[in-house]
Amino acid sequence: MNPKNYDPQMHTAEHILNGVMSKKFDKGRSFSNHIEKKKSKCDYHFDRDLIPEEIEEITLEVNEVIKSHHHVTEEFIPREEAELKYNLEKIPDETEDTIRIIKVGNFDACPCSGPHVKNTSEIGEFIFGSSSFESGILRLRWKIKRPE
């Protein structure tokens, strides 16, 4: 995987958001994202926009994970094992035979090449921005209020 130049706090928040979305709606992780230091967005294959109550629940759940002070760790596993456990669609075919897995405590794990915080307590507060739905794509926008 080519290392991404993402902001570690925002990128780790994206992992948590993807974990919440995947568990809550069972539609998988984002298929596309744009992670920036000030604000970010994720696109999901979906069948509708979110209702206000769902947005509140997602925000609450993401912030609960952040406040749980999970350690963020990496593990390297053989590609054959990774293929059985994870979606490797975003992993280039020419990637090494060893895949890097990022774990957010026991909450989430996925293949990734980007930078992350060492503990979720370093992220700050997840603030939901907006959502939109068009042609089967749900876009979520958010930012974080960094710890002082």
N, C-alpha and C positions, 0 to 999 in steps of 0.2 A: 504494500500500500504506500502511496505517496503521502508523506506527512502533510497535514493541513495546517495552515497558519491561523487557526481559530483562537479566540480569546478563551483561556481555560475555564473561567467561571461560566461564561455563556454556553460554551460547548458542553460542559458537564450538566448544566440546566437542560440543555436539549436532550441529553440522554435520559434524564429524569422525566421530562415531558413525554418523550417517546414511550417510556416504560408505562406511565400512567395511561396514555392513549391506547396502547396495545392491550393492557389489562382491562381497561374500562369498556372498550368498544370491540375488541377482537378483530381489528381490521389491519393489524400490522403496524410497523414503524413508518415514519415519514419516508416517502420515496425521493423527496427533493427538499433541500433546505438552504438557507442563506444565513450564516451565523456571523454576526458582527458584534463589536463591543457595546454599541449603544442600543441596538435593537436587532431582533432576529425573526425569522419566519420558517415554518415547516409546512410542507404540503403532504396531504394524506389522501389516498383513494377512499372516498366516502360516498354516502348516498343522500346527504342533506347538510344543512348548516346546524350548528349547535344552538340549543336553547339557553337562555340566561342561567338557569339552574345548573346545567351541565358545565358551563364556563366557571361558575362559582365552585363547583365540586372539583374540577380539574385544578384550578388555582389553589384550593385548599390542600388537595392531595400532593401536588408538587411541593408546596411549602412545607408540608408535614415531613416529606422525605428529606428535604434540605435541612430542616431543624433536627432530624434524627442523628445528625453527625456521623453519617456512614463514611467509612474509609473507601476511597476510590483506588482500586488496584488494577494492575495489569497481569495477564497470564498469557503465555505463549503455548499454543496447542497445535498438533499436526493438522494439516488441512483436511485430511480424511475425517478426523474427529469433529472439526468445525463444521463440515458439510452436514453432519448428522444433527447438530444442535442449533445452528444459526443460519439465517438467510445470508448468503454470500453474493447476492446479485451485484452489490456495489463494489465488490472486491475485484480488481483487474485479474484476468486469467494468468498474467505473467507474474503474479505475486508469488513470493517464496512459498515453500511447502509448510512453513510455520505461520500461523495466523495469530495476531495480537487481539486478545479479548480484554475489554475494559469492563470492570465490575464495580457497580455502585452498591457496596455492602452486599446484602442478599436480595436487594430490590431489583436490580437490573444487570444484565450482561449482554454485550454485543461486540462484534468485530469493529475495530476502529483504529485509525492511525493518528488522530489528532491529540492535542494537549489537553490535560484535565487537571483539576485541583486535586489535592491529596485527601481532602475531607469535604463533605458537602457543606459543612459549617462555613467554608470559605466563599460560598456562592453569594449569599445575601438573600434578598426576598424576590421571588418570582412575581412579576406583575403582568397580568394578561392585558394585551393591547386591543386586539380585535380579531374577528374571524370573518371569512367570506366563503361562499360556496358557489362554484360554477362548473358545469360540465363534469361532474363526478369528482371534483377536487375541492377538498376542504383546506383552506389556508388559515393557519393560526399565526398571529404576530404577538410578540412579547418582548419584555425587557427585564432587567433585574436592577434592584436597588442594592448596590454593593454595601458590604459591612463597613462601618466607619473605623 
